Amino acid sequence: MERELAALQTQVKSVEETYGIDNLHLTVARGYIAKLLANSRIARWLANYRQEYLGEFEKIAEIDAIGPLPDRPGT
């Protein structure tokens, strides 16, 4: 059980270390998708040929902010 806890703590530390850069990448990607959807030709093409992508891209573009890393119990 102690090995499992140590492995879990290592995984949590890894996530904490990469959270900031991952958040930045996701924010940039969201902005890029929103910019693409603002182009009427791209939006029209997606609506005609890839409706499933358009719906998902719209959901991504509507995200206001990516939430903060939740506090861990006991910290």
JOQUI-V106674 format. One record per residue. PHI is phi in radians with two decimals (none if undefined). Layout:
phi=PHI
phi=PHI
//
This chain:
phi=none
phi=-1.14
phi=-1.14
phi=-1.12
phi=-1.12
phi=-1.11
phi=-1.12
phi=-1.12
phi=-1.10
phi=-1.11
phi=-1.12
phi=-1.11
phi=-1.09
phi=-1.08
phi=-1.11
phi=-1.07
phi=-1.22
phi=-1.74
phi=-1.02
phi=-1.06
phi=-1.21
phi=-1.10
phi=-1.09
phi=-1.07
phi=-1.05
phi=-1.14
phi=-1.14
phi=-1.13
phi=-1.09
phi=-1.08
phi=-1.11
phi=-1.13
phi=-1.10
phi=-1.07
phi=-1.15
phi=-1.07
phi=-1.19
phi=-1.27
phi=-1.41
phi=-1.09
phi=-1.16
phi=-1.19
phi=-1.07
phi=-1.14
phi=-1.08
phi=-1.08
phi=-1.11
phi=-1.43
phi=-2.03
phi=-2.44
phi=-1.05
phi=-1.13
phi=-1.21
phi=-1.01
phi=-1.04
phi=-1.20
phi=-1.09
phi=-1.11
phi=-1.07
phi=-1.11
phi=-1.15
phi=-1.47
phi=-1.16
phi=-1.31
phi=-2.74
phi=-1.54
phi=-1.06
phi=-1.24
phi=-1.14
phi=-1.16
phi=-1.18
phi=-1.46
phi=-1.07
phi=1.48
phi=-1.98
//
